[in-house]
Amino acid sequence: MQRMDTSIRILLADDHPLVRDGLRSCLEMYDNIQVIGEAKNGSEALEKAVELKPDVVLMDINMPELNGLDATEIFAEKYPKIKLLILSMHNNREYISSALRYGARGYVLKDVPSQEVVAAIEAVHMGGTYFSSGVSKILMAYQERDVEGPLTTREQTILLLLAEGKSNKHVAAELDISVRTVETHRKNIKRKLDISSTAGLTRYAIENGLLSN
């Protein structure tokens, strides 16, 4: 099927080849969707994204080496223009809330029809969000509670480096991110933990087993 210049460029990330094949077959039925690549884990998705420059990454959660949630967090941090859409079999609050905190723009369950997957892709590509019906109910309950979640994996890594006495500049160099991004993470960590000083962060890291005393 001929592709238009306005096609939404999709990178599929799932560790099951049959799932990727099925997704590709379904998505390629739509003129405005172009599957430009596949990845079997989060690390490969990040590598291929640099080369292929997708508009949207359709991301599974449970994958080897680097899971979909941690990969989503890195994508959101390093490649914010790429939209992340989670396609998962998990419909529990922990996965959904984590995906949102890590930077996903949508969360769709794997049992939905292909039309809904395409609707979700179109929505996040346009800058919106999309959640399948079962996910929406869980999401509404979560938002009504308005509970600040625990630190993300990335925030724990940055907290550890800061607690070791590294400066924002050193943390940025070690993680290959900008100093401004480190500063933003630092502010978020302090807000979430209600800690105002570096000494307090160090104490928290020791008390929670992130840093040896």
C-alpha positions in Angstrom: 0.0 0.0 0.0 1.4 3.4 -1.0 2.4 5.7 1.8 1.7 9.4 2.0 4.2 12.0 3.1 2.0 12.7 6.1 2.1 9.1 7.4 2.7 8.7 11.1 6.0 6.9 11.5 5.8 4.0 14.1 8.5 2.0 15.9 7.2 -1.2 17.4 8.8 -2.4 20.7 7.8 -5.9 21.8 9.8 -8.9 22.7 7.4 -11.3 20.9 8.0 -11.6 17.2 4.5 -12.9 16.6 3.0 -9.8 18.3 5.2 -7.5 16.3 4.2 -9.3 13.1 0.5 -9.0 14.0 0.8 -5.4 14.8 2.6 -4.6 11.6 0.0 -6.4 9.5 -2.8 -4.6 11.2 -1.3 -1.2 11.1 -0.1 -1.4 7.5 -3.8 -1.6 6.5 -4.1 2.1 7.3 -2.8 4.7 4.8 -1.8 7.2 7.5 0.4 4.7 9.4 3.9 3.6 8.5 5.8 1.0 10.5 9.4 2.0 10.1 11.1 -0.4 12.5 10.8 -3.0 15.2 12.7 -3.6 18.5 12.7 -6.6 20.9 13.5 -4.6 24.0 13.8 -1.1 25.3 17.5 -0.7 24.7 17.0 -1.6 21.0 14.1 0.8 20.7 16.3 3.6 22.0 19.1 2.7 19.6 16.7 2.4 16.6 14.9 5.7 17.5 18.1 7.6 16.9 18.5 6.2 13.4 14.8 6.0 12.3 13.3 9.1 14.1 9.8 7.7 14.7 6.9 9.9 15.5 5.4 7.4 17.9 6.8 4.4 19.7 4.3 1.6 20.5 5.8 0.1 23.6 5.2 -3.1 25.5 6.1 -3.2 29.2 7.6 -6.6 30.0 10.7 -6.9 27.9 14.2 -8.2 28.6 17.3 -6.0 29.2 15.4 -2.8 29.5 11.6 -2.9 30.2 9.1 -0.6 28.6 8.6 1.6 31.6 12.2 2.4 32.1 12.7 2.9 28.3 9.7 5.3 28.3 11.3 7.4 31.0 14.6 7.6 29.0 12.7 8.4 25.8 10.7 11.2 27.5 13.9 12.6 28.9 16.2 12.4 25.9 13.8 12.5 23.0 10.8 14.4 24.2 9.5 15.0 20.6 8.8 11.2 20.2 5.5 10.2 21.6 5.2 7.1 23.7 2.2 4.8 23.6 2.0 1.8 25.9 0.4 -1.3 24.5 0.1 -3.9 27.3 -1.8 -6.8 28.7 -1.6 -5.3 32.2 -4.5 -3.3 33.4 -3.5 -2.7 37.1 -3.1 0.7 38.6 0.6 0.3 39.3 1.6 -0.2 35.7 -0.7 2.5 34.4 0.3 5.2 37.0 4.0 4.3 36.5 3.6 4.7 32.7 2.1 8.1 33.1 4.8 9.3 35.5 7.5 8.0 33.3 6.2 10.0 30.3 3.8 7.9 28.3 1.1 9.8 26.5 -1.3 6.9 26.2 -2.0 3.4 27.5 -3.9 0.8 25.5 -4.7 -2.8 26.4 -3.7 -5.5 23.9 -7.3 -6.9 23.7 -8.6 -3.8 21.9 -9.4 -3.9 18.1 -6.8 -2.4 15.6 -9.0 0.6 15.0 -8.6 1.7 18.6 -4.8 1.2 18.5 -4.8 3.5 15.4 -7.1 6.0 17.2 -4.6 6.0 20.1 -1.6 6.5 17.8 -3.4 9.4 16.0 -4.3 11.0 19.4 -0.8 11.0 20.9 0.8 12.0 17.6 -1.4 15.1 17.6 -0.2 16.0 21.2 -3.1 14.5 23.0 -3.5 11.5 25.3 -5.4 8.2 24.8 -6.5 5.5 27.3 -8.7 2.5 26.4 -11.9 2.3 28.4 -10.8 -0.1 31.1 -7.6 2.0 31.6 -9.6 5.2 31.8 -11.6 4.0 34.8 -8.5 3.1 36.7 -6.9 6.4 35.7 -9.8 8.4 37.0 -9.7 6.7 40.3 -5.9 7.3 40.5 -6.2 11.0 39.6 -9.0 11.6 42.1 -6.7 10.4 44.9 -4.0 12.9 43.7 -1.3 10.9 45.4 2.4 11.8 44.6 4.0 8.6 43.4 7.4 7.3 44.6 10.6 8.1 42.8 11.0 6.8 39.3 14.0 4.6 38.4 15.7 7.6 36.7 15.1 9.8 39.8 16.5 7.1 42.1 19.7 7.0 39.9 20.0 10.8 40.0 19.3 10.8 43.7 22.1 8.3 44.2 24.6 10.3 42.2 23.7 13.5 44.0 23.9 11.8 47.4 27.4 10.7 46.4 28.3 14.4 46.2 28.3 14.7 42.4 27.4 18.1 41.0 24.6 18.7 38.5 27.2 19.0 35.8 28.9 15.7 36.7 25.5 13.9 36.8 24.5 15.3 33.4 27.8 14.1 31.9 27.5 10.6 33.4 23.9 10.1 32.2 24.3 11.9 28.9 21.6 14.4 29.6 21.5 18.2 30.0 22.3 20.1 33.2 18.8 21.6 33.0 17.3 18.1 32.9 19.3 17.2 36.0 18.1 20.4 37.8 14.5 19.6 36.9 14.9 16.0 38.3 16.6 17.4 41.4 13.7 19.8 42.1 11.1 17.0 41.5 13.0 14.7 43.9 13.1 17.3 46.6 9.4 18.0 46.1 8.4 14.4 46.2 10.5 13.6 49.3 9.8 17.0 51.0 13.6 17.4 51.4 15.3 20.8 50.9 19.0 20.0 51.3 21.6 17.8 49.8 22.4 16.4 53.2 18.8 15.4 53.5 18.9 13.6 50.2 22.0 11.7 51.3 20.3 10.7 54.5 17.3 9.5 52.6 19.5 7.5 50.2 21.2 5.8 53.1 18.0 5.1 55.0 16.4 3.5 51.9 19.3 1.4 51.0 20.4 3.4 47.9 23.7 4.4 49.4 26.0 2.7 51.9 26.9 4.7 55.0 
